């Protein structure tokens, strides 16, 4: 179930069965926030981003046909250092 704030609609703790390249995958994906069915936000509290975090986001983007995702790491001294933009180029 979604929530609307201002003109933006978002869903929390999104979990869904997904299809990748036309093949339904019975596993469920779960990510933190989906905004306007276009932007995925994944919230972390880690020392630093690892390649697995980017790979995870790319999987979410491909499975949902979203183009943009943001990894947000809250374990930083300045928030701008904790933002990583991930783009689905497929």
N, C-alpha and C positions, 0 to 999 in steps of 0.2 A: 504494500500500500504506500502510495506516495504522499508527500507533503508539499505544499506550495508556500513559498515566502516571496512576496513581491511578485515579479513576473517569472520567477524560476520555480520549476518543479523538481524535487529531488526524492530519491528513494534511498533508504539506509539498509545496510546489510543485505544487499541484493544477492539472491541465490536463484539460479535457474538452470534447467537442463538446456544444453546448447547444441548447435550444429556447427561443424567446422568443415568448410569446403563441401557442403551438401550432405555430409554424413552426420546423423544425429549421434551425439555422445550422451550416454546415459548417466555419466558422472555429472555432478552439479558443480558449478562455479560459484564462488561467493566473494564479493568485493565490498568495500566499505560504503561508497556513495556513488550514485549515478545521477547526474544533473542534466535535466532536459533531454534525457535519453541520448546525449551526445558526448558527455564528458565523464570519465571515470576518475574518482579520487580514491587512492589507496593510502591509508594512514599508517605510519610506521613510527617506531621509537627504537632506532638502531644506531650503533656507533658510526656507521657509514653505509651507503647503498652498496650492494653487491650485485654482480651480474644476474643473479637469480631473481632479484626484485624487478629488474627491467624485463627479464624473460617472462615473469609472471604477468606483468602489466601488458606486454605484447600479446600474450595468450588471451587475456580478458578482452583486449581491443579487437582481436581477430574474431573471437567467438560472439561478440555482440555487434560487430560492424561499426563500432565507434571509431572515430579518427584520432581522438586525443585523450591522453590520460596524464594525470599528475600524481607522482609519488611525493608524499609530504612526510618528512622526517621531523619529529618533534624533539629529538634528542640533539639539538644544536643550540649554540649560543645566540645566533641570529637566524630568524626563520628563512630569510632569503637564501641561506646556505643549505637549507633542508628541502628545497624544491627541485624536483627533476621532472622535466617535460618528456613524455614519450609519445611518439607519433606513429600511428598505423599507416604505413605507406602502401598497403596492398589494396 
